[in-house]
Amino acid sequence: MAKASSFNFDVATSLEKATSQFRGLNTSEPGQWPPLPKFAAWGLAALLVVVAGWFLVVSDANDQLNAELARENPLRAEFRDKLRQAVNLGELRKQKLQVEEYVTQLEKQLPGKAEMDALLSDINQAGLGRGLQFELFKPGQVEVKDFYAVLPISIKVSGRYHDIGSFAADIANLSRIVTLHNVVITRPAKEPNNVTLTMEATARTYRYLDPAEVEDQKKSKAAAAAAANKAKGAKK
């Protein structure tokens, strides 16, 4: 029991001595403080520096790290995709050349603006060559698309059934692209035994746009888009 009382007395004495060092401190002269208050002040200052450093430096760096980690998977997927393209680069180049050759062939089937008259003459000659009689051959209004233009032609021809069929085949076999639409074949109502038939149809020919026409088309679309945006802004 004597030993326990002695130990308690020593602890109480040590706490009293430590507490006494914090009494009567002069805050204007911290250099004159006892050792224990100095160590406590240094520890508190170090803790404040660590906390301030966390919020000012480490926190931003941690956010940046998380952002970069979020980009890791998309970048890995992009890398795998580009690697696959690099491995198949030779095959992709071959496919590109094949597509370019195919587009060139299609462009050759589309007449230019200066060749349209010759194409219309070819259509007319195809009908006359089959012995058909043209009752109507009327080009319509040109429909301008993004990179090509469509010219509809209203036609009405009369002739024998097989001659009309051959004429349609000749149209399909022209070097330039010509399609027939809304085909209607009739027989004169007043002459039921007449072998002559009448075909009405719309032939559509296609031509590519000249560079100047493509540029005009782009300007027209840009102007239309600007006008639409301006109208929306005025409504608001």
C-alpha positions in Angstrom: 0.0 0.0 0.0 2.9 2.3 0.7 4.3 1.8 -2.8 0.9 2.6 -4.4 0.6 5.8 -2.4 4.1 6.8 -3.4 3.4 6.2 -7.1 0.2 8.3 -7.0 2.0 11.0 -5.2 4.8 11.1 -7.9 2.2 11.3 -10.8 0.3 14.1 -9.0 3.5 15.9 -8.4 4.6 15.6 -12.1 1.2 16.8 -13.3 1.4 19.7 -11.0 4.9 20.6 -12.2 3.8 20.4 -15.9 0.7 22.4 -15.2 2.6 25.1 -13.4 4.7 25.7 -16.5 1.6 26.9 -18.4 0.7 29.5 -15.7 1.6 33.1 -16.1 3.0 32.8 -19.6 3.9 36.1 -21.3 2.5 35.8 -24.8 4.7 38.7 -26.0 7.9 36.8 -25.1 7.5 33.2 -26.1 11.2 32.7 -26.1 11.2 32.9 -22.3 8.6 30.2 -21.9 9.5 26.9 -20.1 10.3 23.9 -22.3 6.9 22.2 -22.1 4.9 25.2 -23.4 7.5 25.7 -26.1 7.1 22.1 -27.3 3.3 22.4 -27.2 3.4 25.6 -29.2 5.7 24.1 -31.8 3.5 21.0 -32.0 0.4 23.2 -32.6 2.2 25.3 -35.2 3.3 22.1 -37.0 -0.2 20.8 -36.9 -1.6 24.0 -38.4 1.0 24.0 -41.1 0.1 20.4 -42.0 -3.7 21.2 -42.1 -3.1 24.3 -44.2 -0.8 22.4 -46.6 -3.5 19.8 -47.0 -6.2 22.2 -48.0 -3.9 24.5 -50.1 -1.7 21.9 -51.9 -2.5 18.3 -51.3 -6.3 18.6 -51.7 -5.9 20.1 -55.2 -3.3 17.6 -56.1 -5.6 14.8 -54.9 -8.5 16.2 -57.0 -6.2 16.3 -60.1 -5.1 12.7 -59.4 -8.7 11.5 -59.3 -9.4 13.3 -62.5 -6.5 11.7 -64.2 -7.5 8.3 -62.9 -11.0 8.8 -64.3 -9.4 9.4 -67.7 -7.3 6.2 -67.6 -9.9 3.8 -68.9 -11.1 6.0 -71.8 -7.5 6.5 -72.8 -6.8 2.8 -72.6 -9.8 2.1 -74.9 -8.6 4.8 -77.3 -5.1 3.3 -77.3 -6.4 -0.2 -78.0 -8.6 1.2 -80.9 -5.7 3.1 -82.4 -3.4 0.1 -82.0 -5.9 -2.0 -83.8 -6.1 0.6 -86.6 -2.3 0.7 -86.8 -2.1 -3.1 -87.1 -4.7 -3.0 -89.9 -3.3 0.2 -91.5 -2.4 -1.6 -94.8 -5.8 -3.1 -95.1 -7.5 0.1 -94.3 -5.5 1.9 -97.0 -6.6 -0.7 -99.5 -10.2 -0.2 -98.5 -9.9 3.5 -98.9 -8.5 3.2 -102.4 -11.3 0.8 -103.3 -13.9 3.3 -102.0 -12.2 6.2 -103.9 -12.2 4.1 -107.1 -15.9 3.3 -106.6 -16.8 6.9 -106.0 -14.8 7.9 -109.2 -16.8 5.3 -111.2 -20.1 6.7 -109.9 -19.0 10.3 -110.7 -18.3 9.2 -114.2 -21.9 8.1 -114.5 -23.1 11.5 -113.5 -22.9 14.1 -116.3 -21.7 17.6 -115.7 -23.8 20.7 -116.3 -22.4 21.0 -119.8 -23.3 17.4 -120.7 -26.9 17.5 -119.8 -28.1 18.5 -123.2 -26.3 15.5 -124.8 -27.9 13.2 -122.2 -31.4 14.6 -123.0 -30.7 13.9 -126.6 -29.7 10.3 -125.8 -33.0 9.7 -124.0 -34.9 11.1 -127.0 -32.9 9.1 -129.5 -33.5 5.9 -127.4 -37.2 6.4 -127.9 -37.0 7.3 -131.6 -34.7 4.3 -132.2 -37.4 2.0 -130.9 -40.0 3.5 -133.2 -41.9 5.3 -130.4 -43.7 8.6 -130.8 -43.1 11.3 -128.2 -46.2 13.1 -127.2 -44.5 14.8 -124.3 -40.9 15.4 -123.4 -40.7 18.2 -120.9 -37.7 18.8 -118.5 -38.8 20.1 -115.1 -37.3 22.2 -112.4 -33.8 21.2 -111.3 -33.7 19.9 -107.7 -30.4 20.8 -106.1 -29.1 18.4 -103.4 -25.9 18.6 -101.3 -23.5 17.4 -104.0 -25.6 16.6 -107.0 -28.7 17.9 -108.8 -31.8 16.0 -110.1 -33.5 16.9 -113.3 -37.0 15.4 -113.7 -38.4 14.9 -117.2 -42.0 14.3 -117.9 -42.4 11.9 -120.9 -45.3 10.4 -122.7 -44.6 8.0 -125.6 -46.8 5.8 -127.7 -45.8 2.5 -129.4 -46.0 -1.3 -129.2 -45.6 -3.1 -125.9 -42.3 -4.7 -126.7 -40.9 -1.4 -128.1 -41.8 0.4 -124.9 -40.1 -2.4 -122.9 -37.0 -2.1 -125.0 -37.0 1.7 -124.6 -37.1 1.2 -120.8 -34.2 -1.2 -121.1 -32.2 1.2 -123.3 -32.7 3.9 -120.6 -31.4 1.6 -117.9 -28.3 0.8 -120.1 -27.3 4.4 -120.8 -23.8 5.3 -119.7 -25.2 7.9 -117.5 -27.7 7.3 -114.6 -31.3 7.7 -115.7 -34.2 6.3 -113.7 -37.9 5.9 -114.5 -40.6 6.7 -111.9 -44.4 6.8 -111.8 -44.7 4.6 -114.9 -48.3 4.3 -116.2 -49.1 2.2 -119.3 -52.5 2.5 -120.8 -54.4 1.5 -124.0 -56.7 3.9 -125.8 -60.2 3.4 -124.4 -61.9 4.1 -127.7 -59.7 1.5 -129.5 -59.6 -1.7 -127.4 -58.1 -3.7 -130.2 -55.4 -1.2 -130.9 -51.9 -2.7 -130.3 -50.4 0.8 -129.6 -49.9 1.6 -126.0 -49.2 4.9 -124.2 -46.6 5.1 -121.4 -46.4 8.1 -119.1 -43.5 8.4 -116.7 -41.0 10.7 -115.1 -37.4 10.2 -116.1 -34.9 11.5 -113.6 -31.4 12.3 -114.6 -28.6 13.2 -112.2 -25.6 15.3 -112.5 -22.8 16.4 -110.1 -22.5 20.0 -109.0 -19.7 22.2 -110.2 -17.3 23.5 -107.5 -18.9 26.9 -107.7 -22.4 25.4 -107.3 -21.2 23.4 -104.3 -19.9 26.6 -102.7 -23.1 28.4 -103.5 -25.1 25.6 -101.9 -23.0 25.8 -98.7 -23.4 29.6 -98.5 -27.2 29.2 -99.0 -27.4 26.6 -96.1 -25.2 28.8 -93.9 -27.5 31.8 -94.6 -30.6 29.8 -94.0 -29.2 28.5 -90.7 -28.2 32.0 -89.6 -31.7 33.3 -90.5 -33.3 30.5 -88.5 -31.1 31.2 -85.4 -31.9 34.9 -85.7 -35.6 34.1 -85.8 -35.3 31.9 -82.7 -33.5 34.7 -80.9 -36.2 37.2 -81.9 -38.9 34.9 -80.5 -37.1 34.7 -77.1 
